[in-house]
Amino acid sequence: MVEKQDKVMGLWEKYLTLWVALCMAAGISIGYIFPGMADFIDSLSIQQVNMPIGILLFLMIYPIMIQIDFKQVKEAAKAPKPVLTTLVVNWGIKPFTMTFFAWLFMTQIWAPFITPEMADEYTAGMILLGIAPCTAMVFVWSYLSGGNMGHTLVMVAINSLTMLVLYAPLGNLLLGVAMPIPLVTLALTVGVYVGVPLVAGYFTRKILIRRKGMDWFETVYIKSWGSVSQIALLVTLVALFMLQGEVIIGQPLVIVMIAIPLIIQTFFIFGITYLACKPLGIIYEDAAPTSQIGASNHFEVAIAVALTLYGTGSGAALATVVGVLIEVPIMLALVRFCIRTREWFPRDPTKAPII
């Protein structure tokens, strides 16, 4: 397989912070100056699943999928420790730490600055994020970190199925309201964001290797996709901030008050999972995606439920949107952290070292 790590080298790695900052600034500026453009793109959504974002996600994930040797999936299914670690963190720890940080900031630290009603709504939105671990984007974070894509694929599948069982009960418990399961949104996000690039990548790989051979596939076809994933990721960042440009400029202090506990929660969940992987003897290639899948969120589901329960202009809906905004820059920072700390863990001897 073509060495994966050249994608995080050179200008991409060296100036990543600058690219992210520029994309965020560009997105906010475009969204504020041209609100009609943001409204148009936002209108191209089905059950909170934005189709233009779906296209960008395809361009991010398809170049990854064509590089997966699906024998890795069978091997990953035989390794229970990373899978169990992720499930324990995602469903036994993360929802409750998110609830704690939401309570701490919204009802205690920020209490002098917001009404109790708004505190309750912001808390609800944060909890909805906390009970919705990531699916599609974790492929990108794992890939950029040099993670085991077979394990990542297994975890995405298990995560999606587990959400069907645990999302509503946890929401009922933590929010005290009857929680709908947004089945259409969940099905669309998994189908559009994961299923389409997965199926396309699988059959592309199978057919082209059979017809052209592995050497041609690796040296010509995979190379032809070049830096498509990175470019699509940066364009996605522009799009996400463009869609919320007016909100960010109109309510900057509220955005910051919501973002701070969400950022703390993200680093906290990533940290406890990443550190737990070391004494468990989990190799780096599994430790990175195991930690990343809990740290990031399935924000489409969270937004859909917030809109259903609390309404379009609610604080809960705003909190879920802030979760979208912090996701990409924070997870990119964690990708860099993973790469720089990879020597903390045993490595898969079959993988080439990350340069």
Kinemage of the C-alpha trace (Angstrom):
@kinemage 1
@onewidth
@group {chain A} dominant
@subgroup {mainchain}
@vectorlist {calphas} color= white
{ca met a 1} P 0.000 0.000 0.000
{ca val a 2} L 1.214 3.495 -0.765
{ca glu a 3} L 2.791 5.077 2.291
{ca lys a 4} L 0.093 7.134 3.952
{ca gln a 5} L 2.134 9.582 5.893
{ca asp a 6} L 3.417 11.780 3.065
{ca lys a 7} L 0.075 13.571 3.344
{ca val a 8} L 0.975 15.110 6.669
{ca met a 9} L 4.386 16.297 5.627
{ca gly a 10} L 5.670 19.364 3.850
{ca leu a 11} L 3.542 22.463 3.609
{ca trp a 12} L 0.449 20.693 4.994
{ca glu a 13} L 2.123 19.723 8.272
{ca lys a 14} L 4.437 22.696 8.629
{ca tyr a 15} L 1.740 25.345 8.208
{ca leu a 16} L -1.346 23.451 9.371
{ca thr a 17} L -2.222 26.003 12.057
{ca leu a 18} L -2.034 28.791 9.492
{ca trp a 19} L -4.235 26.915 6.987
{ca val a 20} L -6.863 26.273 9.639
{ca ala a 21} L -6.854 29.901 10.811
{ca leu a 22} L -7.125 31.207 7.257
{ca cys a 23} L -9.994 28.842 6.438
{ca met a 24} L -11.891 29.822 9.577
{ca ala a 25} L -11.411 33.528 8.839
{ca ala a 26} L -12.398 33.071 5.200
{ca gly a 27} L -15.513 31.112 6.126
{ca ile a 28} L -16.681 33.659 8.703
{ca ser a 29} L -16.052 36.545 6.308
{ca ile a 30} L -17.871 34.925 3.382
{ca gly a 31} L -20.803 33.921 5.566
{ca tyr a 32} L -21.146 37.418 6.987
{ca ile a 33} L -20.657 39.326 3.709
{ca phe a 34} L -22.727 36.946 1.593
{ca pro a 35} L -25.425 35.533 3.892
{ca gly a 36} L -27.476 34.507 0.883
{ca met a 37} L -24.753 32.074 -0.179
{ca ala a 38} L -24.752 30.447 3.248
{ca asp a 39} L -28.562 30.239 3.213
{ca phe a 40} L -28.496 28.594 -0.203
{ca ile a 41} L -25.950 25.964 0.815
{ca asp a 42} L -27.805 25.354 4.067
{ca ser a 43} L -31.018 24.823 2.106
{ca leu a 44} L -29.441 21.881 0.283
{ca ser a 45} L -30.010 19.640 3.281
{ca ile a 46} L -32.166 16.597 3.911
{ca gln a 47} L -32.942 15.859 7.577
{ca gln a 48} L -29.961 18.021 8.664
{ca val a 49} L -27.668 16.130 6.279
{ca asn a 50} L -26.080 18.785 4.083
{ca met a 51} L -25.458 17.497 0.566
{ca pro a 52} L -22.581 19.882 -0.353
{ca ile a 53} L -20.829 18.870 2.870
{ca gly a 54} L -21.557 15.278 1.871
{ca ile a 55} L -19.711 15.815 -1.416
{ca leu a 56} L -16.739 17.275 0.421
{ca leu a 57} L -16.755 14.350 2.842
{ca phe a 58} L -16.765 11.966 -0.117
{ca leu a 59} L -13.684 13.726 -1.476
{ca met a 60} L -12.068 13.395 1.950
{ca ile a 61} L -12.962 9.771 2.590
{ca tyr a 62} L -12.876 8.105 -0.853
{ca pro a 63} L -9.084 8.552 -1.292
{ca ile a 64} L -8.752 6.888 2.121
{ca met a 65} L -11.101 4.014 1.322
{ca ile a 66} L -9.264 3.026 -1.849
{ca gln a 67} L -6.139 2.461 0.260
{ca ile a 68} L -7.788 0.116 2.768
{ca asp a 69} L -6.865 -3.530 2.409
{ca phe a 70} L -10.134 -4.999 3.634
{ca lys a 71} L -8.266 -7.937 5.142
{ca gln a 72} L -7.424 -5.406 7.882
{ca val a 73} L -11.109 -5.314 8.811
{ca lys a 74} L -11.134 -9.032 9.560
{ca glu a 75} L -8.004 -8.692 11.671
{ca ala a 76} L -9.413 -5.680 13.538
{ca ala a 77} L -12.546 -7.628 14.435
{ca lys a 78} L -10.316 -10.169 16.205
{ca ala a 79} L -8.739 -7.526 18.502
{ca pro a 80} L -11.253 -6.807 21.291
{ca lys a 81} L -9.284 -4.400 23.494
{ca pro a 82} L -9.450 -1.288 21.264
{ca val a 83} L -13.122 -1.941 20.489
{ca leu a 84} L -14.076 -2.429 24.145
{ca thr a 85} L -12.046 0.620 25.201
{ca thr a 86} L -13.861 2.809 22.718
{ca leu a 87} L -17.288 1.492 23.738
{ca val a 88} L -16.605 2.040 27.441
{ca val a 89} L -15.408 5.604 26.884
{ca asn a 90} L -18.085 6.553 24.333
{ca trp a 91} L -21.046 5.262 26.306
{ca gly a 92} L -19.902 4.824 29.900
{ca ile a 93} L -17.802 7.962 30.436
{ca lys a 94} L -18.226 10.604 27.739
{ca pro a 95} L -21.967 11.370 28.239
{ca phe a 96} L -21.457 11.914 31.956
{ca thr a 97} L -18.314 14.056 31.712
{ca met a 98} L -20.079 16.210 29.105
{ca thr a 99} L -23.025 16.583 31.477
{ca phe a 100} L -20.654 17.590 34.268
{ca phe a 101} L -18.786 20.208 32.219
{ca ala a 102} L -22.067 21.596 30.883
{ca trp a 103} L -23.445 21.906 34.434
{ca leu a 104} L -20.200 23.404 35.766
{ca phe a 105} L -19.886 26.115 33.144
{ca met a 106} L -23.490 26.930 32.363
{ca thr a 107} L -24.968 26.901 35.876
{ca gln a 108} L -21.911 27.917 37.880
{ca ile a 109} L -19.093 29.698 36.040
{ca trp a 110} L -21.226 31.493 33.439
{ca ala a 111} L -24.265 31.921 35.721
{ca pro a 112} L -23.771 35.701 36.178
{ca phe a 113} L -23.839 36.244 32.409
{ca ile a 114} L -26.755 34.098 31.144
{ca thr a 115} L -30.310 33.416 32.279
{ca pro a 116} L -31.187 30.064 33.894
{ca glu a 117} L -33.407 29.279 30.907
{ca met a 118} L -30.582 29.773 28.431
{ca ala a 119} L -28.202 27.842 30.681
{ca asp a 120} L -30.605 24.894 30.538
{ca glu a 121} L -30.800 25.043 26.748
{ca tyr a 122} L -27.043 25.345 26.250
{ca thr a 123} L -26.585 22.423 28.645
{ca ala a 124} L -29.081 20.344 26.692
{ca gly a 125} L -27.287 21.013 23.401
{ca met a 126} L -23.949 20.026 24.884
{ca ile a 127} L -25.401 16.803 26.279
{ca leu a 128} L -26.860 15.951 22.872
{ca leu a 129} L -23.333 16.213 21.474
{ca gly a 130} L -21.948 14.132 24.322
{ca ile a 131} L -24.181 11.170 23.560
{ca ala a 132} L -23.408 11.190 19.819
{ca pro a 133} L -19.868 9.927 19.128
{ca cys a 134} L -18.368 10.424 15.686
{ca thr a 135} L -18.771 8.317 12.566
{ca ala a 136} L -17.565 9.634 9.191
{ca met a 137} L -14.954 12.240 10.136
{ca val a 138} L -13.023 9.801 12.304
{ca phe a 139} L -11.797 8.189 9.061
{ca val a 140} L -10.003 11.433 8.259
{ca trp a 141} L -8.500 11.844 11.738
{ca ser a 142} L -7.355 8.216 11.837
{ca tyr a 143} L -5.883 8.408 8.337
{ca leu a 144} L -3.959 11.589 9.023
{ca ser a 145} L -2.603 10.036 12.230
{ca gly a 146} L -1.412 6.863 10.496
{ca gly a 147} L -4.070 4.805 12.262
{ca asn a 148} L -5.360 1.318 11.544
{ca met a 149} L -8.121 1.934 9.039
{ca gly a 150} L -9.500 -1.580 9.474
{ca his a 151} L -10.048 -0.902 13.171
{ca thr a 152} L -11.535 2.490 12.355
{ca leu a 153} L -14.014 0.940 9.952
{ca val a 154} L -15.055 -1.693 12.507
{ca met a 155} L -15.538 0.982 15.167
{ca val a 156} L -17.638 3.184 12.892
{ca ala a 157} L -19.933 0.245 12.186
{ca ile a 158} L -20.241 -0.695 15.866
{ca asn a 159} L -20.721 2.942 16.859
{ca ser a 160} L -23.584 3.422 14.424
{ca leu a 161} L -25.364 0.307 15.670
{ca thr a 162} L -24.772 1.206 19.321
{ca met a 163} L -26.316 4.637 18.805
{ca leu a 164} L -29.568 2.975 17.805
{ca val a 165} L -29.700 1.243 21.190
{ca leu a 166} L -28.202 3.740 23.647
{ca tyr a 167} L -28.808 7.234 22.242
{ca ala a 168} L -32.429 7.590 23.361
{ca pro a 169} L -32.031 5.981 26.829
{ca leu a 170} L -29.030 8.156 27.654
{ca gly a 171} L -30.865 11.236 26.441
{ca asn a 172} L -33.871 10.340 28.577
{ca leu a 173} L -31.632 9.841 31.594
{ca leu a 174} L -29.497 12.960 31.257
{ca leu a 175} L -32.070 15.404 29.876
{ca gly a 176} L -35.219 14.065 31.538
{ca val a 177} L -37.211 14.285 28.300
{ca ala a 178} L -38.580 11.715 25.881
{ca met a 179} L -35.828 11.449 23.295
{ca pro a 180} L -36.599 10.717 19.659
{ca ile a 181} L -34.114 8.656 17.702
{ca pro a 182} L -33.508 10.521 14.423
{ca leu a 183} L -33.451 7.349 12.357
{ca val a 184} L -33.644 9.115 9.004
{ca thr a 185} L -30.788 11.468 9.885
{ca leu a 186} L -28.693 8.621 11.268
{ca ala a 187} L -29.350 6.472 8.211
{ca leu a 188} L -28.585 9.314 5.797
{ca thr a 189} L -25.364 10.343 7.527
{ca val a 190} L -24.068 6.798 7.676
{ca gly a 191} L -25.248 6.084 4.123
{ca val a 192} L -24.092 9.318 2.452
{ca tyr a 193} L -21.029 10.146 4.527
{ca val a 194} L -19.702 6.602 5.088
{ca gly a 195} L -21.538 4.089 2.905
{ca val a 196} L -21.111 5.785 -0.479
{ca pro a 197} L -17.315 6.351 -0.256
{ca leu a 198} L -16.867 2.933 1.375
{ca val a 199} L -18.670 1.042 -1.400
{ca ala a 200} L -17.059 3.162 -4.123
{ca gly a 201} L -13.605 2.667 -2.622
{ca tyr a 202} L -14.042 -1.067 -2.159
{ca phe a 203} L -15.163 -1.754 -5.721
{ca thr a 204} L -12.665 0.692 -7.252
{ca arg a 205} L -9.825 -1.069 -5.461
{ca lys a 206} L -11.069 -4.558 -6.308
{ca ile a 207} L -11.747 -3.889 -9.999
{ca leu a 208} L -8.637 -1.835 -10.767
{ca ile a 209} L -6.238 -4.187 -8.982
{ca arg a 210} L -7.708 -7.120 -10.902
{ca arg a 211} L -7.454 -5.296 -14.235
{ca lys a 212} L -4.299 -3.226 -13.840
{ca gly a 213} L -2.361 -4.865 -11.020
{ca met a 214} L -1.302 -3.638 -7.605
{ca asp a 215} L 1.758 -1.708 -8.803
{ca trp a 216} L -0.278 0.394 -11.251
{ca phe a 217} L -3.008 0.918 -8.675
{ca glu a 218} L -0.586 2.202 -6.036
{ca thr a 219} L 1.768 4.202 -8.211
{ca val a 220} L -0.743 5.684 -10.673
{ca tyr a 221} L -4.321 5.648 -9.390
{ca ile a 222} L -3.761 6.385 -5.713
{ca lys a 223} L -1.154 9.006 -6.559
{ca ser a 224} L -3.624 10.670 -8.929
{ca trp a 225} L -5.758 11.584 -5.926
{ca gly a 226} L -2.772 13.352 -4.400
{ca ser a 227} L -3.794 15.859 -1.765
{ca val a 228} L -7.528 15.703 -2.465
{ca ser a 229} L -8.368 14.705 1.128
{ca gln a 230} L -6.462 17.627 2.639
{ca ile a 231} L -7.889 20.173 0.207
{ca ala a 232} L -11.436 18.888 0.767
{ca leu a 233} L -10.878 19.083 4.520
{ca leu a 234} L -9.844 22.731 4.337
{ca val a 235} L -12.747 23.588 2.014
{ca thr a 236} L -15.084 21.850 4.477
{ca leu a 237} L -13.701 24.046 7.244
{ca val a 238} L -14.428 27.136 5.141
{ca ala a 239} L -17.958 25.885 4.442
{ca leu a 240} L -18.752 25.100 8.088
{ca phe a 241} L -17.680 28.536 9.271
{ca met a 242} L -19.381 30.217 6.312
{ca leu a 243} L -22.700 28.611 7.255
{ca gln a 244} L -22.421 30.160 10.724
{ca gly a 245} L -20.661 33.427 9.839
{ca glu a 246} L -23.557 35.661 10.911
{ca val a 247} L -24.053 33.798 14.183
{ca ile a 248} L -20.365 33.972 15.097
{ca ile a 249} L -20.133 37.713 14.454
{ca gly a 250} L -23.537 38.422 16.004
{ca gln a 251} L -23.009 36.420 19.230
{ca pro a 252} L -19.252 36.048 19.711
{ca leu a 253} L -19.318 35.939 23.525
{ca val a 254} L -22.008 33.277 23.602
{ca ile a 255} L -20.050 31.219 21.069
{ca val a 256} L -16.961 31.464 23.283
{ca met a 257} L -18.889 30.526 26.436
{ca ile a 258} L -20.212 27.392 24.770
{ca ala a 259} L -16.950 26.556 23.023
{ca ile a 260} L -14.758 26.560 26.136
{ca pro a 261} L -16.406 23.621 27.948
{ca leu a 262} L -16.777 21.734 24.652
{ca ile a 263} L -13.050 22.117 23.979
{ca ile a 264} L -12.184 21.018 27.521
{ca gln a 265} L -14.454 17.996 27.132
{ca thr a 266} L -12.824 17.065 23.820
{ca phe a 267} L -9.298 17.174 25.218
{ca phe a 268} L -10.376 15.392 28.398
{ca ile a 269} L -12.047 12.465 26.636
{ca phe a 270} L -9.220 12.129 24.157
{ca gly a 271} L -6.666 12.278 26.972
{ca ile a 272} L -8.158 9.615 29.221
{ca thr a 273} L -8.661 7.256 26.277
{ca tyr a 274} L -5.207 7.810 24.821
{ca leu a 275} L -3.534 7.317 28.190
{ca ala a 276} L -5.638 4.229 28.942
{ca cys a 277} L -4.450 2.611 25.713
{ca lys a 278} L -0.838 2.485 26.916
{ca pro a 279} L -1.240 0.226 29.999
{ca leu a 280} L -3.699 -1.878 27.994
{ca gly a 281} L -0.904 -2.638 25.526
{ca ile a 282} L -2.789 -1.207 22.546
{ca ile a 283} L -0.518 -0.372 19.622
{ca tyr a 284} L -0.320 3.196 18.340
{ca glu a 285} L -2.150 2.389 15.094
{ca asp a 286} L -5.194 1.379 17.165
{ca ala a 287} L -4.730 3.872 20.027
{ca ala a 288} L -5.054 6.939 17.766
{ca pro a 289} L -8.496 6.144 16.242
{ca thr a 290} L -9.704 4.607 19.524
{ca ser a 291} L -9.133 7.980 21.209
{ca gln a 292} L -10.323 10.124 18.308
{ca ile a 293} L -13.697 8.471 17.784
{ca gly a 294} L -14.867 9.433 21.277
{ca ala a 295} L -13.356 12.895 21.216
{ca ser a 296} L -15.288 13.924 18.106
{ca asn a 297} L -19.070 14.048 17.695
{ca his a 298} L -21.835 13.002 15.328
{ca phe a 299} L -23.147 16.554 15.140
{ca glu a 300} L -25.822 15.957 12.473
{ca val a 301} L -27.761 13.705 14.853
{ca ala a 302} L -27.270 16.148 17.740
{ca ile a 303} L -28.502 19.072 15.646
{ca ala a 304} L -31.531 17.133 14.396
{ca val a 305} L -32.631 16.219 17.923
{ca ala a 306} L -31.982 19.748 19.239
{ca leu a 307} L -34.174 21.224 16.515
{ca thr a 308} L -36.908 18.668 17.180
{ca leu a 309} L -36.971 19.133 20.944
{ca tyr a 310} L -36.089 22.801 21.378
{ca gly a 311} L -36.625 24.615 18.072
{ca thr a 312} L -34.548 26.395 15.469
{ca gly a 313} L -33.664 29.486 17.506
{ca ser a 314} L -32.968 27.647 20.749
{ca gly a 315} L -29.830 27.681 22.810
{ca ala a 316} L -29.669 23.911 22.442
{ca ala a 317} L -29.504 24.196 18.658
{ca leu a 318} L -26.832 26.881 18.937
{ca ala a 319} L -24.730 24.699 21.244
{ca thr a 320} L -24.779 21.826 18.765
{ca val a 321} L -23.727 24.220 16.005
{ca val a 322} L -20.782 25.394 18.115
{ca gly a 323} L -19.829 21.736 18.395
{ca val a 324} L -19.554 21.664 14.608
{ca leu a 325} L -17.343 24.753 14.574
{ca ile a 326} L -14.771 23.499 17.067
{ca glu a 327} L -14.612 19.955 15.691
{ca val a 328} L -12.216 20.326 12.773
{ca pro a 329} L -9.576 22.653 14.276
{ca ile a 330} L -9.480 20.807 17.603
{ca met a 331} L -9.302 17.365 16.021
{ca leu a 332} L -6.537 18.507 13.683
{ca ala a 333} L -4.602 19.635 16.750
{ca leu a 334} L -5.117 16.176 18.275
{ca val a 335} L -3.927 14.548 15.045
{ca arg a 336} L -0.665 16.450 15.364
{ca phe a 337} L -0.424 15.440 19.015
{ca cys a 338} L -0.871 11.771 18.086
{ca ile a 339} L 1.887 11.934 15.490
{ca arg a 340} L 4.286 13.597 17.899
{ca thr a 341} L 3.629 11.108 20.712
{ca arg a 342} L 3.460 7.919 18.641
{ca glu a 343} L 6.613 6.560 20.297
{ca trp a 344} L 4.734 6.285 23.599
{ca phe a 345} L 3.135 3.120 22.247
{ca pro a 346} L 4.262 -0.169 20.745
{ca arg a 347} L 4.016 -0.072 16.966
{ca asp a 348} L 2.629 -2.458 14.391
{ca pro a 349} L 5.782 -4.054 12.899
{ca thr a 350} L 4.048 -4.433 9.523
{ca lys a 351} L 3.598 -0.670 9.187
{ca ala a 352} L 6.285 1.600 7.831
{ca pro a 353} L 7.451 4.135 10.438
{ca ile a 354} L 5.988 7.614 10.314
{ca ile a 355} L 8.714 9.952 9.116
